[in-house]
Amino acid sequence: MKNSKGFTLIEMLIVLLIISVLILVTIPNVTKHFATIDEKGCDAYVNMVQGQVEAYKIDHKTFPTTIEQLVDEKYLKENETTCPNGDPVNIQEDGSVVVNSASNVSDGS
């Protein structure tokens, strides 16, 4: 018999099984972290917009009524009008910034 150097089929199957198990354990944990990152990013965005609302109030002696007003006055960039997860942000009459999550937005029907 030859002295062959290499892996047997069973050794390769065991390695593939171990890799598959590691992937199955890792993927659900990674997806949970993405949701947490989006939530924290949205909270940080709301705090930033709240700061811009306060700066607008200092400059204009009144609260802005919409996010678009902050964009028009160059307090926010055009592409910064929603949370990182896509939820729209609104300014209330008292100047507080709130997030309308997708579950709270009605589709009008």
Buried (B, 14 or more C-beta within 10 A) or exposed (E): EEEEEEEEEEEEEEEEEEEEEEEEEEEEEEEEEEEEEBEEEBEEBBEEBBEBBEEBEEEEEEBBEEBEBBBEBEBBEEEBBBBEBEBBBEBEEEBEBEBBEEEEEEEEE
